Amino acid sequence: MNSFIFSSDPVRQKEWAGFARFLFGGGIGAGLFLYLFAFIVDPFDTLPLSPPLERVPIASNARFSFPALARKEKFDSAVFGTSTARLLRPQMLNELFGGNFANLSMNSATAYEQFRLAQVYSRHHPDPKTVILGVDLVWCKTKDEIEQYTPRPFPEWMYDENPYNDFLHQFDLYTLEQAGRQAATLLGFRRKKYGLDGYTNFLPDPAVYDLGKVRVSLAAARSNGLGEVKTPAGFDPSKLDFPALTMLGGMLSGFPGTTRKIVFIAPYHSARQSVAGSRSGAEWAECKKRIAEIGAATPNTVIADFMIESPFTTTDTNYWDPVHYSVAAADILMRELRKADLGRPSANYLLLGQ
């Protein structure tokens, strides 16, 4: 007895051929529909010729969301960094410094990822007003420790100068998922994750803040610091290699001399800072020295070191953990950055290279 598929019956063969055409045509049709959907929605706002919708930064991985923001002409000023700079609110920075800021800081961003995003911004802003860069541990890693990427995907195709190769990436599952989220957000069915200027408060609800737990984490950080390796005899920090600092110099020099460049070394809690006499302390001191040299060689640049023992970094209530400060502390930090920009002294920072 012949099966349906292999039947010699001409009628059944015709039915099978029609069914196959239906499946094949339906698959192509569904694929074209999904691709057209992704193109129209353009979830990352990077495609040329896509409809001019009021898209928002949608991806939880900011590496996909921020290239579009970095290209927007309206942002004549920007913040770059990791989570230690993400709480700098553009609205307050606009008031303090003037201009129109975007906060382009990304959680756990490597120095390379920050450098690439700054390249995108500088290509589309030939004469920005103010650039603020938060420097933390990733910039002072030695040669054997530095990483180009994190476990989070980094879409290099979004950071190049060819917008048309972005079309090749519109049919992967992540893009389709983000297209669905962007469409839901545009239709008002989904809450915006980031502001239109890149800012978001990533901290937990203030109602769950527990100073006791914070102090436990600070005590643990302090204990770990006390166990740091002492500076070995004959150790010469001048021979250390900090590869990221080459990118830092390139990042700053990529902006014109008319751009005000403010580099701040992040205010880790004093419990998290290196202990005097340790190898880590010597490495940090050398890295800060070289950052100061880069700043001194770059026109219109100020370097403010907040990673010192200060009223800011010794106030436990300023922090959620040894590295991340609170929203209220971020407001203090922004006002201090303005003072540093004006060259005024403060107990909360040291001006380097001046």
C-alpha positions in Angstrom: 0.0 0.0 0.0 1.5 3.4 -1.0 1.9 6.1 1.6 0.3 9.5 1.0 3.7 11.0 0.3 5.0 8.5 -2.1 1.7 7.6 -3.7 1.7 7.1 -7.5 -1.8 8.5 -7.6 -1.6 11.7 -9.7 -4.3 13.4 -7.6 -2.5 12.7 -4.4 0.9 13.8 -5.8 -0.8 17.1 -6.9 -2.2 17.5 -3.4 1.2 16.9 -1.8 2.9 19.3 -4.1 0.3 22.0 -3.3 0.8 21.3 0.4 4.5 21.7 0.1 4.1 24.9 -1.8 1.8 26.2 0.9 4.3 25.4 3.6 7.2 26.8 1.7 5.4 29.9 0.6 4.0 30.4 4.1 7.4 30.1 5.6 8.8 32.7 3.2 5.8 35.0 3.8 6.2 34.7 7.6 9.9 35.4 7.3 9.3 38.5 5.2 6.6 39.7 7.6 9.0 39.4 10.6 11.8 41.1 8.7 9.5 43.9 7.6 8.2 44.2 11.2 11.8 44.5 12.5 12.6 47.1 9.9 9.6 49.3 10.6 9.9 49.1 14.3 13.7 49.4 14.1 14.2 48.5 17.8 17.7 50.0 18.1 16.9 53.1 16.0 19.9 52.5 13.7 18.5 51.6 10.3 18.5 54.2 7.5 15.1 54.7 5.8 13.1 53.2 8.7 9.9 55.3 9.6 10.6 58.3 11.9 9.0 56.9 15.1 9.7 58.2 18.6 11.7 55.2 19.6 13.2 54.8 23.1 16.3 53.0 24.4 14.8 49.5 24.8 17.5 46.9 25.3 18.4 45.9 28.8 22.0 45.6 27.5 22.8 49.3 26.9 25.4 48.3 24.4 22.6 47.9 21.9 20.6 51.0 22.9 23.2 53.7 23.3 24.8 53.9 19.8 21.6 55.5 18.5 21.6 58.0 21.4 25.3 58.8 20.8 24.3 59.7 17.2 21.5 62.1 18.1 22.5 65.7 17.2 20.6 67.3 20.0 23.0 65.9 22.7 25.8 68.5 22.7 27.2 67.0 25.9 27.6 63.4 27.2 28.7 61.3 30.1 30.7 58.1 29.6 31.6 55.4 32.2 30.3 52.4 33.9 27.7 52.0 36.7 29.8 54.4 38.8 28.7 57.2 36.4 25.2 56.1 35.5 23.4 58.1 38.3 24.6 61.4 36.9 21.3 62.9 35.9 21.4 64.8 32.6 18.7 67.2 33.7 20.8 68.4 36.7 24.0 68.4 34.6 22.2 70.6 32.0 21.5 73.1 34.8 25.0 73.0 36.3 27.1 73.0 33.1 24.7 74.2 30.4 24.1 72.2 27.2 22.0 69.1 26.6 23.5 66.0 28.2 23.0 62.3 27.4 24.2 59.8 30.0 25.9 57.0 27.9 27.4 55.1 30.8 27.0 51.3 30.7 27.0 48.7 33.5 30.3 46.9 33.7 31.5 48.4 30.4 35.2 47.7 29.6 37.5 50.5 28.7 37.3 49.3 25.0 33.5 49.5 25.0 33.5 53.0 26.4 36.1 54.0 23.9 34.1 52.6 21.0 30.9 54.4 22.1 32.8 57.7 22.5 34.1 57.2 18.9 30.4 57.0 17.7 29.6 60.1 19.7 32.5 62.1 18.4 31.9 61.2 14.8 28.4 62.7 15.0 29.3 65.6 17.3 32.3 67.5 15.8 32.2 70.2 18.4 30.5 69.0 21.7 30.3 71.3 24.6 31.1 69.1 27.6 32.2 65.5 28.0 32.3 63.9 31.4 34.2 60.6 31.8 34.0 58.4 35.0 37.2 56.4 35.5 37.2 53.4 37.7 39.0 50.0 38.0 38.6 49.0 34.3 40.9 51.8 33.2 43.7 50.9 35.6 43.9 47.2 34.9 47.4 46.0 34.0 48.2 44.2 30.8 47.4 40.7 32.1 44.0 41.7 33.5 42.4 43.8 30.8 39.5 42.5 28.8 38.0 43.8 25.6 34.5 42.5 26.2 32.3 41.2 29.0 29.9 38.3 28.9 27.3 40.7 27.6 27.2 40.8 23.8 28.8 43.8 22.1 27.4 44.5 18.6 30.4 45.8 16.8 28.2 46.4 13.7 26.4 49.1 15.5 29.5 51.0 16.2 31.0 51.2 12.7 30.5 53.9 10.1 28.3 51.7 7.8 24.6 51.9 8.7 23.6 49.5 5.9 25.3 46.4 7.4 22.8 46.7 10.3 20.2 45.2 7.9 22.0 41.9 8.1 21.2 41.6 11.8 17.5 42.3 11.8 16.4 38.6 11.6 18.1 37.2 14.7 16.0 36.2 17.7 17.3 39.0 20.0 16.5 41.7 17.5 13.0 40.3 16.9 12.5 40.1 20.7 13.6 43.7 21.1 11.3 44.8 18.2 8.4 43.3 20.0 9.3 45.2 23.2 9.9 48.4 21.2 6.5 48.1 19.6 4.8 47.4 22.9 6.5 50.5 24.4 5.6 52.7 21.5 1.9 51.5 21.9 2.0 52.3 25.6 1.8 48.7 26.8 5.3 48.6 28.3 7.1 50.8 30.7 10.2 52.6 29.4 13.5 51.2 30.8 15.7 54.2 30.0 14.9 57.8 29.7 15.2 59.4 26.3 18.6 60.9 27.5 19.9 57.5 28.6 19.4 58.0 32.3 17.9 55.4 34.6 18.1 54.7 38.3 19.3 51.2 38.4 19.4 51.0 42.2 16.8 49.0 44.3 13.8 50.7 45.7 14.9 53.1 48.5 12.3 51.5 50.8 14.5 48.4 51.0 17.7 50.3 51.9 19.3 48.7 55.0 22.2 50.6 56.4 23.1 47.6 58.6 23.6 45.5 55.5 25.5 48.2 53.8 27.9 48.4 56.7 28.4 44.6 56.7 29.4 44.9 53.0 31.8 47.8 53.8 33.3 45.8 56.7 33.9 42.9 54.3 35.6 45.2 51.8 37.8 46.7 54.5 38.8 43.3 55.7 39.7 42.2 52.2 41.8 45.4 51.8 43.7 44.6 54.9 44.7 41.3 53.3 46.2 43.0 50.2 49.7 42.0 49.2 52.3 44.3 50.5 54.5 46.2 48.1 57.4 43.8 47.4 60.9 45.0 47.7 62.3 46.4 44.5 58.8 46.9 43.0 58.9 49.7 40.4 55.4 50.9 39.5 56.8 53.0 36.6 57.4 49.8 34.7 53.7 48.8 34.9 51.7 48.6 31.7 48.1 50.0 31.7 46.9 49.4 28.1 43.6 51.1 28.6 45.2 54.4 29.2 46.2 54.5 25.6 42.5 54.4 24.7 41.8 57.0 27.4 44.3 59.4 25.7 42.8 58.6 22.3 39.3 59.1 23.7 40.0 62.5 25.1 42.1 63.7 22.1 39.2 62.6 19.8 37.3 65.7 21.0 38.4 69.2 19.9 40.2 71.6 22.1 37.1 73.6 22.5 35.3 70.8 24.2 35.4 70.9 28.0 36.6 67.5 29.2 36.0 66.5 32.8 37.5 63.2 34.0 36.6 62.0 37.5 38.1 59.0 39.3 35.1 57.3 40.8 34.4 57.8 44.5 34.6 54.2 45.8 33.8 54.1 49.5 37.0 54.4 51.6 36.6 50.8 52.7 37.0 49.7 49.1 40.1 51.8 48.4 43.5 50.3 48.4 45.4 50.2 51.6 48.5 52.3 51.9 51.7 50.3 51.5 50.0 47.6 49.4 50.9 46.6 45.8 47.4 47.6 44.8 47.8 51.0 46.3 51.1 51.5 44.4 49.4 50.5 41.2 46.5 52.9 41.7 48.9 55.7 42.6 50.9 55.1 39.4 47.7 54.8 37.3 46.4 58.1 38.7 49.7 59.7 37.9 49.5 58.7 34.3 45.9 59.8 34.0 47.0 63.2 35.3 49.8 63.3 32.6 47.2 62.5 29.9 45.0 65.3 31.3 47.8 67.8 31.3 48.6 67.0 27.7 45.0 67.4 26.5 43.6 70.9 26.1 40.7 72.0 28.2 40.8 69.0 30.5 40.3 68.7 34.2 41.1 65.6 36.3 39.3 65.2 39.6 40.3 62.3 41.9 37.4 61.3 44.1 38.9 58.0 45.1 40.4 59.4 48.2 39.4 59.3 51.9 37.0 62.3 52.1 33.7 63.4 53.7 32.0 61.8 50.7 33.7 58.4 50.7 33.6 58.0 54.5 29.9 58.7 54.9 28.3 55.2 54.9 24.8 56.5 54.1 26.1 57.7 50.7 26.4 54.1 49.6 24.4 51.0 48.7 27.6 49.0 48.6 31.4 49.7 48.5 31.3 50.9 44.9 27.8 52.3 44.2 26.6 55.5 45.8 23.0 56.6 46.2 20.9 59.0 44.1 21.2 61.7 46.8 25.0 61.2 46.8 25.0 61.5 43.0 23.5 65.0 43.4 26.4 65.9 45.7 28.9 64.4 43.2 27.5 66.5 40.3 27.8 69.7 42.3 31.4 68.7 43.2 32.1 68.1 39.6 31.0 71.6 38.7 33.3 73.0 41.4 36.2 70.9 40.0 35.4 72.2 36.5 35.7 75.8 37.9 39.1 74.8 39.5 37.8 75.2 43.1 39.3 73.1 45.9 37.3 70.6 47.9 37.8 68.1 50.6 36.0 65.6 48.4 38.5 65.5 45.6 42.0 66.3 44.4 42.7 68.1 41.2 45.4 66.2 39.4 48.0 67.5 36.9 47.5 71.1 37.9 
